[in-house]
Amino acid sequence: MRSRTRRLHPIALAIAVLAALLAACSSASGAYTLPPANGQFDYQIGAAYTPVSTVRIVDRDRLAAPVSGKYNVCYVNAFQTQPDDATWWTRNHSDLLLRKNGRYVIDPDWPDEYILDTSTAAKRTSLLAIVGPWIDRCASDGFQAVEPDNLDSWTRSRSLITKANNRAFATLLASRAHTANLAIAQKNAVELASQKASIGFDFAIAEECEVWTECGDYTDAYGNQVYEIEYNDNTEDANGRTVLPISFFRSACTARGASISIVYRDRDVVAPSTSGYEYQWC
């Protein structure tokens, strides 16, 4: 028996057409997935190790292997140099490193990291030619997302680069990540959270937002896809009062632990076999 074709109501037809168009746009822009909302997070950028079974999201350096069966985030130092790469940068791309009075500008908290020069469109294009393939490799290695670090490097640049410069480079990085079918995290620079859509950020990794009382700005922008890290060496609050480092983690867990993933880590994010290792989660 020949089947009859059901005619759609005009409103239903319009909805179907819109859904098809949205699906086509999604397909054209790439298929990437977001990390599990409020899933247990493990920050392993200092050393890779086997996570506990309850961990759902693992963040590792771009040169490490992702973990089978987990959602993997690929750490890329996109706005500063890695310590081990400093010589390579000075020998091959010294023109892409910030200088003032003939000296490279460094991160005062990490004096073996040079700040990358995002000040012009030409330099951002040249930087993308270096960082872009790192992002592509994250995808080919099996990561699901990328975390470009030091978005806030303009604050350490001696006024040589601006927030707008880094925002423009972040937009290029987000486009590259999405083309590679990777989600992309905003890492710090909370003042850019409200611009996440125009930049292209999908979720946030927020360091010490309890210390700096800025966690609400992240959750306002990203909801429950904020992954918070508090460290065990913070002994002062935003007003300069002496506190126990664990107090920030406990306060964060009380305030937001039911809705976002929060971890407590040692500053060097070392492996469990190394002295100084710390990991708690709520």
C-alpha positions as CSV (number, residue, x, y, z in Angstrom):
1,M,0.0,0.0,0.0
2,R,1.4,3.4,-0.9
3,S,2.0,5.6,2.1
4,R,0.5,9.0,2.3
5,T,2.7,12.1,2.9
6,R,1.6,14.0,5.9
7,R,1.3,17.7,5.2
8,L,2.8,19.9,7.9
9,H,0.8,22.8,9.5
10,P,2.4,26.1,8.4
11,I,3.8,26.8,11.9
12,A,5.2,23.3,12.2
13,L,6.7,23.7,8.7
14,A,8.4,27.0,9.7
15,I,9.8,25.4,12.8
16,A,11.1,22.4,10.8
17,V,12.8,24.7,8.3
18,L,14.4,26.8,11.1
19,A,15.7,23.6,12.8
20,A,17.2,22.5,9.5
21,L,18.9,25.8,9.0
22,L,20.3,25.8,12.5
23,A,21.6,22.2,12.0
24,A,23.2,23.3,8.8
25,C,24.9,26.2,10.5
26,S,26.1,24.0,13.3
27,S,27.5,21.5,10.8
28,A,29.2,24.2,8.9
29,S,30.9,25.7,12.0
30,G,32.2,22.4,13.2
31,A,30.9,19.8,15.8
32,Y,32.5,20.4,19.1
33,T,31.3,19.3,22.6
34,L,31.4,21.2,25.9
35,P,32.7,19.7,29.0
36,P,30.2,18.0,31.4
37,A,28.6,20.8,33.5
38,N,29.7,20.5,37.1
39,G,31.7,17.4,36.2
40,Q,34.7,16.6,38.5
41,F,37.7,18.4,37.2
42,D,41.4,17.5,37.5
43,Y,44.0,20.1,36.6
44,Q,47.2,18.3,35.5
45,I,49.2,20.9,33.6
46,G,52.3,20.5,35.7
47,A,52.4,16.7,35.3
48,A,50.2,14.0,33.8
49,Y,49.1,11.2,36.0
50,T,46.2,8.7,36.2
51,P,43.1,10.5,37.5
52,V,40.8,9.0,40.1
53,S,37.8,7.1,38.5
54,T,35.3,9.8,39.5
55,V,37.1,12.5,37.5
56,R,35.3,13.4,34.3
57,I,37.4,16.2,32.9
58,V,41.2,16.3,32.7
59,D,43.3,19.3,31.7
60,R,46.8,18.5,30.5
61,D,49.6,20.2,28.7
62,R,49.4,20.1,24.9
63,L,52.4,17.7,24.7
64,A,50.8,15.2,27.0
65,A,48.4,12.5,25.9
66,P,44.7,12.7,26.6
67,V,43.0,10.2,28.9
68,S,40.8,7.6,27.4
69,G,37.2,7.8,28.5
70,K,37.5,11.4,29.9
71,Y,36.7,14.8,28.5
72,N,40.2,16.2,27.8
73,V,41.2,19.9,27.8
74,C,44.5,20.8,26.1
75,Y,46.6,23.5,27.8
76,V,48.3,25.9,25.4
77,N,50.3,28.9,26.7
78,A,49.1,31.1,23.9
79,F,50.0,34.6,25.2
80,Q,53.3,33.9,26.8
81,T,56.2,31.5,26.2
82,Q,56.7,28.2,28.1
83,P,60.0,28.1,30.1
84,D,61.4,25.2,28.0
85,D,60.6,27.1,24.8
86,A,62.2,30.4,25.6
87,T,65.4,29.8,23.7
88,W,63.5,28.6,20.6
89,W,61.4,31.8,20.6
90,T,64.4,34.1,21.0
91,R,66.3,32.3,18.2
92,N,63.4,31.9,15.8
93,H,60.8,34.6,16.5
94,S,62.3,37.3,18.6
95,D,60.3,39.8,16.6
96,L,57.1,38.3,18.2
97,L,58.3,38.9,21.8
98,L,57.6,42.1,23.6
99,R,60.6,44.3,24.3
100,K,61.1,47.5,26.3
101,N,64.3,49.5,26.2
102,G,65.9,46.6,24.4
103,R,64.9,43.9,26.9
104,Y,62.3,41.2,26.7
105,V,59.3,41.8,28.8
106,I,58.7,38.9,31.2
107,D,55.9,37.8,33.5
108,P,57.1,39.0,37.0
109,D,55.5,36.0,38.6
110,W,57.0,33.6,36.1
111,P,60.3,35.2,35.2
112,D,61.2,32.5,32.6
113,E,58.1,33.3,30.5
114,Y,58.3,36.0,27.9
115,I,55.2,37.9,26.8
116,L,54.1,37.5,23.2
117,D,53.5,40.7,21.1
118,T,49.9,40.8,20.0
119,S,50.0,44.6,19.3
120,T,49.3,44.5,15.5
121,A,47.2,42.5,13.2
122,A,50.4,41.3,11.3
123,K,51.9,40.1,14.5
124,R,48.7,38.3,15.6
125,T,48.7,36.6,12.2
126,S,52.3,35.5,12.6
127,L,51.6,34.2,16.1
128,L,48.6,32.3,14.8
129,A,50.9,30.6,12.3
130,I,52.7,29.2,15.4
131,V,50.0,28.6,17.9
132,G,47.4,27.5,15.4
133,P,49.1,24.2,14.6
134,W,49.4,23.5,18.3
135,I,45.7,23.7,18.5
136,D,45.3,21.5,15.5
137,R,47.5,18.9,17.1
138,C,45.4,19.0,20.3
139,A,42.5,18.0,18.1
140,S,44.4,15.3,16.2
141,D,45.8,13.9,19.5
142,G,42.2,13.4,20.8
143,F,41.5,16.3,23.0
144,Q,38.0,17.8,23.1
145,A,38.8,21.4,24.1
146,V,41.7,23.8,24.3
147,E,42.7,26.2,27.1
148,P,44.8,29.2,25.9
149,D,46.5,30.6,28.9
150,N,47.6,34.1,29.9
151,L,44.8,35.9,28.2
152,D,45.4,38.7,30.7
153,S,49.1,39.2,29.6
154,W,48.4,42.8,28.7
155,T,48.3,43.6,32.5
156,R,52.0,42.6,32.6
157,S,53.1,44.1,29.4
158,R,54.2,47.5,30.7
159,S,51.4,49.1,28.6
160,L,52.9,47.8,25.3
161,I,49.9,45.7,24.4
162,T,46.2,46.3,25.3
163,K,43.2,44.3,26.3
164,A,41.8,44.9,22.7
165,N,45.0,43.4,21.3
166,N,44.6,40.2,23.3
167,R,40.9,40.1,22.6
168,A,41.6,40.2,18.9
169,F,44.1,37.3,19.2
170,A,41.7,35.3,21.3
171,T,39.1,35.7,18.6
172,L,41.5,34.2,16.1
173,L,42.3,31.3,18.5
174,A,38.6,30.6,19.1
175,S,37.9,30.4,15.4
176,R,40.9,28.1,14.9
177,A,39.7,25.8,17.8
178,H,36.2,25.6,16.4
179,T,37.4,24.8,12.9
180,A,39.4,21.9,14.5
181,N,36.1,20.8,16.3
182,L,37.4,21.9,19.7
183,A,35.6,23.8,22.4
184,I,37.7,26.7,23.8
185,A,38.0,28.0,27.4
186,Q,38.3,31.5,28.7
187,K,41.2,31.4,31.1
188,N,41.1,34.3,33.6
189,A,40.7,38.0,32.4
190,V,37.2,38.1,33.9
191,E,36.6,41.5,32.4
192,L,36.2,39.7,29.0
193,A,33.6,37.2,30.3
194,S,30.7,39.4,29.1
195,Q,32.2,39.3,25.6
196,K,32.4,35.6,25.4
197,A,30.0,35.3,22.5
198,S,31.7,37.8,20.2
199,I,35.1,36.3,21.0
200,G,34.0,32.7,20.8
201,F,34.6,31.3,24.2
202,D,32.5,28.3,25.3
203,F,33.3,27.7,29.0
204,A,35.6,29.2,31.6
205,I,38.6,28.0,33.7
206,A,38.8,30.4,36.6
207,E,41.9,30.5,38.8
208,E,41.5,32.0,42.3
209,C,38.2,33.7,41.6
210,E,37.3,33.3,45.3
211,V,40.4,35.1,46.3
212,W,39.7,38.0,44.0
213,T,35.9,37.9,44.6
214,E,35.1,37.6,40.9
215,C,33.5,34.2,40.6
216,G,30.0,35.6,40.1
217,D,31.1,37.4,36.9
218,Y,32.2,34.0,35.5
219,T,29.0,32.2,36.5
220,D,26.9,35.1,35.2
221,A,28.5,34.6,31.8
222,Y,28.9,30.8,31.7
223,G,26.4,29.4,34.2
224,N,27.5,26.0,35.5
225,Q,30.3,25.5,32.9
226,V,32.9,27.3,35.1
227,Y,35.7,25.2,36.4
228,E,37.3,26.9,39.4
229,I,40.8,26.3,40.8
230,E,41.8,27.6,44.2
231,Y,45.5,27.2,45.2
232,N,47.0,26.2,48.6
233,D,49.5,29.0,48.8
234,N,47.1,32.0,49.1
235,T,47.4,33.4,52.6
236,E,45.8,36.8,52.1
237,D,42.4,37.8,51.0
238,A,41.6,40.7,48.7
239,N,41.7,43.1,51.6
240,G,45.2,42.0,52.7
241,R,44.0,40.1,55.8
242,T,45.8,36.9,56.7
243,V,43.8,33.7,56.2
244,L,44.3,30.0,55.8
245,P,44.6,29.0,52.1
246,I,42.0,26.2,52.6
247,S,39.4,28.9,53.7
248,F,39.1,30.1,50.1
249,F,38.3,26.6,48.9
250,R,35.8,25.9,51.7
251,S,34.1,29.2,51.0
252,A,33.9,28.5,47.3
253,C,32.4,25.1,47.9
254,T,29.8,26.5,50.3
255,A,28.8,29.2,47.8
256,R,29.0,27.3,44.5
257,G,30.0,23.7,45.0
258,A,26.6,22.4,44.2
259,S,26.5,24.0,40.8
260,I,30.1,24.2,39.5
261,S,33.2,22.1,39.7
262,I,35.8,23.5,42.2
263,V,39.3,22.0,42.9
264,Y,42.0,22.8,45.4
265,R,45.5,22.3,44.0
266,D,49.1,23.0,44.7
267,R,50.6,25.9,42.8
268,D,52.9,23.7,40.7
269,V,50.1,21.2,40.0
270,V,52.5,18.3,40.4
271,A,51.7,14.6,40.4
272,P,50.6,12.6,43.5
273,S,54.0,11.0,43.7
274,T,55.7,14.4,44.1
275,S,56.1,16.2,47.4
276,G,53.7,19.1,47.7
277,Y,50.9,17.5,45.8
278,E,47.4,18.7,46.8
279,Y,44.0,17.8,45.3
280,Q,40.6,18.2,46.7
281,W,37.3,18.6,44.9
282,C,33.8,19.7,45.6
